[in-house]
Amino acid sequence: MIIVPIKEGENIERALKKFKRKFEKTGTVKEIRARQAFEKPSVRKREERRHAVYVQKMFQSLD
């Protein structure tokens, strides 16, 4: 449960902004999206390798 302490006279928009920031840091939405569709471990590894190659090429092009 996320608890956001609100000071006396604090704007509700500011409190909502604090809540949203804390909620994003928990990673709940990211986890829910990941659980919606099962991804095989081999597919996940393949994507990670593909991303690593992309990042490596990107850094090499900057040199």
C-alpha positions as CSV (number, residue, x, y, z in Angstrom):
1,M,0.0,0.0,0.0
2,I,1.3,3.4,-1.0
3,I,1.2,6.1,1.6
4,V,1.7,9.7,0.7
5,P,1.9,12.1,3.6
6,I,0.1,15.4,2.8
7,K,1.1,18.6,4.6
8,E,-1.5,21.0,5.9
9,G,-2.7,23.2,3.0
10,E,-0.9,21.3,0.4
11,N,-2.3,21.3,-3.1
12,I,-4.2,18.1,-4.2
13,E,-2.5,18.1,-7.6
14,R,0.9,18.1,-5.8
15,A,-0.2,15.2,-3.7
16,L,-1.4,13.3,-6.8
17,K,1.9,13.9,-8.5
18,K,3.8,12.4,-5.4
19,F,1.5,9.4,-5.5
20,K,2.0,8.8,-9.2
21,R,5.8,9.1,-8.8
22,K,5.8,6.5,-5.9
23,F,3.5,4.2,-7.9
24,E,5.8,4.3,-10.9
25,K,8.8,3.5,-8.7
26,T,7.1,0.3,-7.5
27,G,7.0,-1.1,-11.0
28,T,3.5,-2.4,-10.6
29,V,2.3,-1.4,-14.1
30,K,5.4,-2.8,-15.7
31,E,4.9,-6.2,-14.0
32,I,1.3,-6.4,-14.9
33,R,2.0,-5.8,-18.5
34,A,4.8,-8.4,-18.4
35,R,2.4,-11.0,-16.9
36,Q,-0.3,-10.4,-19.5
37,A,1.4,-12.6,-22.1
38,F,3.8,-15.3,-21.4
39,E,7.2,-15.0,-23.0
40,K,9.4,-18.0,-23.4
41,P,12.8,-17.7,-21.7
42,S,14.5,-18.4,-25.1
43,V,12.6,-15.6,-26.7
44,R,13.5,-13.3,-23.8
45,K,17.2,-14.2,-24.1
46,R,17.2,-13.6,-27.8
47,E,15.7,-10.2,-27.4
48,E,18.2,-9.3,-24.7
49,R,21.1,-10.4,-27.0
50,R,19.6,-8.4,-29.9
51,H,19.3,-5.3,-27.7
52,A,22.9,-5.8,-26.4
53,V,24.2,-5.9,-29.9
54,Y,22.3,-2.8,-30.8
55,V,23.6,-0.9,-27.8
56,Q,27.2,-2.0,-28.5
57,K,27.0,-0.9,-32.2
58,M,25.5,2.4,-31.0
59,F,28.4,3.1,-28.7
60,Q,31.0,2.0,-31.3
61,S,29.5,4.5,-33.8
62,L,30.0,7.3,-31.3
63,D,33.8,6.7,-31.1
